[in-house]
Amino acid sequence: MTNDERTAPEATPSIEDLEAQERRLVLPRFTHDDAWALGSLLVELARERQAPVAVDIHRAGQQLFHAALPGSTPDNDAWIARKRRVVERYGCASYLVGARFRAKGTTFEVSSRLDPDRYAAHGGSFPLHVEGAGVIGAVTVSGLPQLEDHRMVVEALERFLAQR
């Protein structure tokens, strides 16, 4: 992928596109077994692409899945925690939160009033939204450019829901 492709307007989803993803990717339930299946699917996608990522799934404050693939580092775990905290605080994808701040002509770091050592509105963490229960956790990927992290999680959730 060229640099132009990464910055082309069609390559960057709009806020409306991101919000539509969240409305579409609602789960009927989310069990420990579901966390294993979704996490394993993300690991499979990452291995196919030789992506140096770490994958994490949290539900209600408990880590249900974690994997660190070759090339990932402890920094990826720190990014996971920071991005997940944004999902937990705002109830929506970390990439969407950052996009909303950018749409207002500012950045999350400047305007959120949250500690950037604890919160990062960068792509890669997506809410686990369960029908009738709301957001119960987050699935997070770290190791790629933020939009690629976001897209990997969305692709995995789409496949996961299609299998159910």
C-alpha positions as CSV (number, residue, x, y, z in Angstrom):
1,M,0.0,0.0,0.0
2,T,1.4,3.4,-0.9
3,N,1.4,6.4,1.3
4,D,-1.2,8.0,-1.0
5,E,-3.5,5.1,-0.5
6,R,-3.3,5.4,3.2
7,T,-4.2,9.1,3.2
8,A,-6.8,9.1,0.3
9,P,-10.2,10.3,1.5
10,E,-11.9,7.0,0.5
11,A,-9.3,5.1,2.7
12,T,-10.3,7.0,5.8
13,P,-13.8,6.1,7.1
14,S,-16.1,9.0,8.0
15,I,-17.6,9.4,11.4
16,E,-20.9,8.2,10.0
17,D,-19.1,5.0,8.6
18,L,-17.6,4.4,12.0
19,E,-20.9,4.8,13.8
20,A,-22.5,2.5,11.3
21,Q,-19.9,-0.2,12.1
22,E,-20.8,0.0,15.8
23,R,-24.5,-0.2,15.1
24,R,-23.9,-3.2,12.9
25,L,-21.5,-5.1,15.1
26,V,-23.7,-5.9,18.0
27,L,-23.4,-9.4,19.5
28,P,-26.3,-11.5,20.7
29,R,-24.1,-12.7,23.7
30,F,-20.5,-12.8,24.7
31,T,-19.2,-15.8,26.7
32,H,-15.7,-16.9,27.7
33,D,-15.9,-19.4,24.8
34,D,-16.8,-16.5,22.4
35,A,-13.7,-14.6,23.6
36,W,-11.5,-17.6,22.8
37,A,-13.2,-17.9,19.3
38,L,-12.9,-14.2,18.5
39,G,-9.3,-13.9,19.9
40,S,-8.3,-17.0,17.9
41,L,-9.8,-15.6,14.8
42,L,-7.8,-12.4,15.2
43,V,-4.6,-14.4,15.8
44,E,-5.4,-16.4,12.6
45,L,-5.9,-13.1,10.6
46,A,-2.7,-11.7,12.0
47,R,-0.7,-14.8,11.2
48,E,-2.0,-14.8,7.6
49,R,-0.7,-11.3,7.2
50,Q,2.4,-11.8,9.3
51,A,1.2,-8.8,11.4
52,P,3.4,-8.1,14.5
53,V,0.4,-7.5,16.8
54,A,-0.8,-8.2,20.3
55,V,-4.5,-9.1,20.7
56,D,-6.5,-8.5,23.8
57,I,-10.2,-9.1,24.9
58,H,-11.5,-7.8,28.1
59,R,-15.0,-8.2,29.5
60,A,-16.2,-6.4,32.7
61,G,-12.7,-5.7,33.8
62,Q,-11.4,-9.3,33.3
63,Q,-8.9,-10.2,30.6
64,L,-10.5,-13.2,28.7
65,F,-7.9,-13.5,25.9
66,H,-4.4,-12.2,25.2
67,A,-1.9,-13.2,22.5
68,A,1.4,-11.6,21.5
69,L,2.5,-12.6,18.0
70,P,6.1,-12.5,16.8
71,G,7.3,-8.9,16.3
72,S,5.0,-7.5,19.0
73,T,6.6,-5.8,22.0
74,P,5.7,-4.8,25.5
75,D,4.8,-1.4,24.1
76,N,1.9,-3.0,22.3
77,D,0.5,-4.1,25.7
78,A,0.7,-0.6,27.0
79,W,-1.1,0.7,23.8
80,I,-3.8,-1.9,24.3
81,A,-4.4,-0.7,27.8
82,R,-4.6,2.9,26.8
83,K,-6.9,2.3,23.8
84,R,-9.1,0.0,25.9
85,R,-9.6,2.6,28.6
86,V,-10.9,5.0,25.9
87,V,-13.5,2.4,24.9
88,E,-14.4,1.8,28.5
89,R,-14.8,5.6,29.2
90,Y,-16.6,6.6,26.0
91,G,-18.5,3.4,25.1
92,C,-17.3,3.5,21.5
93,A,-14.3,2.6,19.3
94,S,-11.1,4.3,20.1
95,Y,-10.7,5.3,16.5
96,L,-14.1,6.9,16.5
97,V,-13.3,8.9,19.6
98,G,-10.2,10.2,18.0
99,A,-12.0,11.0,14.7
100,R,-14.7,13.0,16.6
101,F,-12.0,15.2,18.2
102,R,-10.3,15.7,14.9
103,A,-13.6,16.7,13.3
104,K,-13.8,19.4,15.9
105,G,-10.4,20.7,14.8
106,T,-8.6,19.5,17.8
107,T,-7.0,16.3,19.1
108,F,-7.9,13.9,21.9
109,E,-4.6,14.6,23.6
110,V,-5.2,18.4,23.6
111,S,-8.9,18.5,24.4
112,S,-10.0,15.4,26.4
113,R,-8.4,16.5,29.7
114,L,-7.4,12.8,30.2
115,D,-3.8,11.7,30.9
116,P,-2.3,10.6,27.6
117,D,-0.1,8.1,29.5
118,R,-3.4,6.3,30.4
119,Y,-5.7,7.0,27.4
120,A,-5.1,6.8,23.7
121,A,-7.8,7.6,21.1
122,H,-5.9,5.7,18.4
123,G,-7.5,2.9,16.3
124,G,-7.6,-0.7,17.4
125,S,-10.0,-1.0,20.3
126,F,-13.6,-1.7,19.6
127,P,-16.5,-2.1,22.0
128,L,-18.1,-5.5,22.7
129,H,-21.7,-4.4,22.5
130,V,-24.2,-7.1,23.5
131,E,-27.9,-6.8,22.6
132,G,-29.9,-5.8,25.7
133,A,-26.8,-5.2,27.8
134,G,-24.8,-2.5,26.1
135,V,-21.0,-2.3,26.0
136,I,-19.6,-5.0,28.2
137,G,-16.0,-4.9,27.2
138,A,-13.5,-4.4,24.4
139,V,-11.5,-6.2,21.8
140,T,-8.2,-4.6,21.0
141,V,-5.3,-5.0,18.5
142,S,-2.0,-3.1,18.7
143,G,1.0,-3.2,16.4
144,L,0.0,-1.8,13.0
145,P,-0.8,1.8,12.0
146,Q,-4.0,2.8,13.9
147,L,-6.4,2.5,10.9
148,E,-5.1,-1.0,10.1
149,D,-5.5,-2.0,13.8
150,H,-9.1,-0.8,13.7
151,R,-9.8,-2.5,10.4
152,M,-8.4,-5.9,11.6
153,V,-10.7,-5.8,14.6
154,V,-13.8,-4.8,12.5
155,E,-13.0,-7.6,10.0
156,A,-12.7,-10.2,12.8
157,L,-16.0,-9.0,14.4
158,E,-17.8,-9.2,11.0
159,R,-16.5,-12.8,10.4
160,F,-17.3,-13.8,14.0
161,L,-20.9,-12.6,13.7
162,A,-21.3,-14.3,10.3
163,Q,-20.2,-17.6,11.9
164,R,-22.9,-17.3,14.6
